[in-house]
Amino acid sequence: MNQAIELPKVDELVQELATIQQTGSKRIALLGSRHVPITHQHLIEMMSYALVLSGNLLITSGATGTNAAAIRGAMRADAKLLTVILPQSLERQPLESRQQLEQVMHLVEKPENDHLSLGEASALCNQEIVSRCQQLICFAFHDSRTLLQTCKDAEDQRKLVTLFYFD
């Protein structure tokens, strides 16, 4: 049984090449799992620090784990280049996250999503984050449905997607 392999279209390749070659700052979204070993969190923090130090605007959400590590790194480099979009209001965030989030200059809350489950609100939040970025860097597990769907949505929007798996 032969299966056809779908090749990317030329305009998609040109756009991806242009994004890779862009030397100026980019709007980079960094998202990932809440359940991340501390050693991985340190690597994510260093990556976000370097990305922001290089002049890139970093966009993330407010969850623990990957996103908290991204926020720490970005805040150390230049807090003005960090935007955090929450899936719900700040009051709905865990206490340990709230203390960090209160320090973020560009914090977008979504109280209109407080009536939704965290999963539903997170999916909507990720859609907004992807709509604002040029590139998505994602840290996930193979069973991270919401994150993997976010990566697929970003690819469908012709965003440059880099996906790292923890497992």
C-alpha distance (Angstrom), angle and dihedral (degrees) to the residues before:
residue distance angle dihedral
M1 . . .
N2 3.80 . .
Q3 3.77 120.2 .
A4 3.76 120.5 -160.1
I5 3.78 115.0 -122.9
E6 3.77 111.8 -137.2
L7 3.80 110.6 -136.0
P8 3.79 121.1 -153.8
K9 3.78 116.3 -102.3
V10 3.80 118.6 -108.3
D11 3.83 93.8 -114.3
E12 3.82 89.7 53.4
L13 3.80 91.0 52.3
V14 3.80 92.1 46.9
Q15 3.80 91.6 50.8
E16 3.81 92.2 47.6
L17 3.80 91.2 48.7
A18 3.81 90.8 49.7
T19 3.81 90.9 51.7
I20 3.81 92.1 49.0
Q21 3.81 92.5 47.9
Q22 3.80 95.4 45.4
T23 3.78 106.7 120.5
G24 3.80 98.3 -170.9
S25 3.75 126.2 76.6
K26 3.79 120.3 -62.2
R27 3.78 135.7 -157.9
I28 3.80 101.9 -114.3
A29 3.80 124.0 -173.9
L30 3.77 116.3 -153.2
L31 3.80 115.8 -167.8
G32 3.75 135.9 159.8
S33 3.74 153.0 138.9
R34 3.79 124.4 -44.7
H35 3.82 90.7 -139.1
V36 3.79 103.3 73.1
P37 3.80 128.9 145.7
I38 3.81 113.4 -115.8
T39 3.83 92.5 -114.6
H40 3.81 89.9 57.3
Q41 3.80 90.1 47.1
H42 3.80 89.4 56.9
L43 3.81 90.7 52.6
I44 3.81 91.6 48.7
E45 3.80 90.4 48.3
M46 3.83 90.8 51.9
M47 3.80 90.8 47.8
S48 3.80 93.5 51.4
Y49 3.81 90.4 44.9
A50 3.82 90.5 53.9
L51 3.81 93.4 44.5
V52 3.81 92.7 52.4
L53 3.81 93.3 40.5
S54 3.82 85.9 56.7
G55 3.81 89.3 58.5
N56 3.80 99.4 -100.2
L57 3.80 121.5 141.6
L58 3.80 109.4 -123.7
I59 3.81 121.3 -151.0
T60 3.79 121.7 -170.8
S61 3.78 142.6 143.4
G62 3.78 129.3 -106.6
A63 3.78 105.5 -108.2
T64 3.77 125.5 123.8
G65 3.81 120.0 -101.2
T66 3.80 115.9 28.6
N67 3.80 97.1 13.0
A68 3.82 94.0 46.4
A69 3.81 89.6 51.2
A70 3.81 90.5 49.7
I71 3.81 90.1 50.8
R72 3.83 92.4 50.1
G73 3.78 92.2 51.9
A74 3.79 94.9 45.0
M75 3.82 92.7 46.9
R76 3.81 90.3 52.9
A77 3.81 91.7 51.1
D78 3.84 102.2 40.9
A79 3.80 122.9 -31.8
K80 3.81 91.0 -159.0
L81 3.82 90.4 67.6
L82 3.81 94.6 56.1
T83 3.79 126.0 91.2
V84 3.81 119.7 -177.4
I85 3.80 118.9 -165.9
L86 3.79 114.6 -165.1
P87 3.81 122.4 -151.9
Q88 3.82 89.9 -137.1
S89 3.81 138.7 2.0
L90 3.79 121.3 -48.6
E91 3.81 89.7 -110.8
R92 3.82 90.0 62.3
Q93 3.83 91.9 58.0
P94 3.82 120.7 97.4
L95 3.80 114.1 -93.3
E96 3.83 93.0 -114.4
S97 3.82 89.5 55.7
R98 3.81 95.3 44.2
Q99 3.79 93.9 63.3
Q100 3.80 90.8 56.2
L101 3.81 94.4 40.6
E102 3.81 92.9 53.2
Q103 3.83 87.1 65.5
V104 3.84 94.0 56.1
M105 3.82 113.9 105.8
H106 3.82 96.9 -158.0
L107 3.81 103.7 44.0
V108 3.81 119.9 158.3
E109 3.79 115.4 -162.9
K110 3.81 124.8 -164.4
P111 3.84 106.1 -156.8
E112 3.80 88.7 160.3
N113 3.84 85.9 72.3
D114 3.82 95.9 53.1
H115 3.82 90.5 102.3
L116 3.84 91.5 57.2
S117 3.79 126.3 84.3
L118 3.80 114.2 -98.5
G119 3.83 89.6 -109.6
E120 3.80 93.2 54.1
A121 3.81 92.7 43.9
S122 3.82 91.2 47.4
A123 3.80 92.0 52.6
L124 3.83 90.3 52.7
C125 3.80 90.8 45.3
N126 3.80 91.8 51.4
Q127 3.82 89.9 50.9
E128 3.79 90.2 55.4
I129 3.79 92.4 46.4
V130 3.81 91.1 51.2
S131 3.82 91.1 48.4
R132 3.82 89.2 56.8
C133 3.80 98.7 47.3
Q134 3.78 138.0 74.1
Q135 3.79 94.5 -155.7
L136 3.80 134.2 27.1
I137 3.79 124.5 -152.1
C138 3.79 111.4 -171.0
F139 3.81 133.4 -175.8
A140 3.80 112.2 -161.6
F141 3.76 147.9 145.2
H142 3.80 120.5 -115.5
D143 3.81 89.3 -105.2
S144 3.84 96.3 48.0
R145 3.81 94.4 117.6
T146 3.82 98.3 178.0
L147 3.81 93.8 47.4
L148 3.80 94.1 44.3
Q149 3.81 89.8 49.8
T150 3.81 88.7 50.2
C151 3.82 89.4 54.1
K152 3.80 91.1 49.5
D153 3.82 90.9 48.9
A154 3.81 90.2 49.9
E155 3.81 91.2 50.6
D156 3.82 89.5 48.9
Q157 3.81 87.2 55.2
R158 3.80 88.7 50.9
K159 3.79 94.4 -112.5
L160 3.77 119.0 152.5
V161 3.84 105.1 -106.1
T162 3.79 126.9 -164.3
L163 3.80 112.5 -174.6
F164 3.80 123.0 -169.1
Y165 3.80 120.2 -169.6
F166 3.80 121.9 -147.4
D167 3.81 92.9 -159.7
